Amino acid sequence: MTSISPSLLARETPHWAGIIVCLVSLLGFALYCITYLPDEKTSLQFVAKLLYFLLCTLALVLSLLALAFAGHHYAQVNGFTCSQEGNDCRCVLEPEDPIARSFLYADAGDCSSFTSTLKLCFILQIVLNLAQALVCLAAAFVMWKHRYQVFFAGLQVDSLSVGQWQKV
């Protein structure tokens, strides 16, 4: 998105929301490759699962924050009145208000094509951040369910050993 105008802010280009998801995916891949030991007999496996859960919830929050920023900026762009100033594009929300905040997009080119491209980018960000948030929610839910939603059906019939519980 910074290629359409170098003056876009970091909150308008939320690449920071995807960085944490990359970390979560790398940790998830490492957890997938580790041989599973039941009941977290190793502290390293427990710490990795806890870190995975915390990173998933942090990624969920950041994805929702990026989604809110993109939605807010999309609503703002829909209300813009833009004028061409050389190669720049100056947009205001309320042209009648003399103290209204104006947005100057440097090297934007044609204002109408710039605002339509910006709207398309914000819609794409909304969809992708929503998908990212749903994936992070699903990953955190699966990790939570795996840890806390385990219940036992009782002893096996042929065994008197308490150590042989059957998961349901």
Secondary structure, DSSP 8 states (H G I E B T S, - for coil): -TTT-TT--TTTS-THHHHHHHHHHHHHHHHHHS---GGG-SHHHHHHHHHHHHHHHHHHHHHHHHHHHHHHHHHHHHT-EEEEETTEEEEES-TT-TT--EEEETT--SHHHHHHHHHHHHHHHHHHHHHHHHHHHHHHHHHHHHHHS--EEEE-TT---TT-EEE-
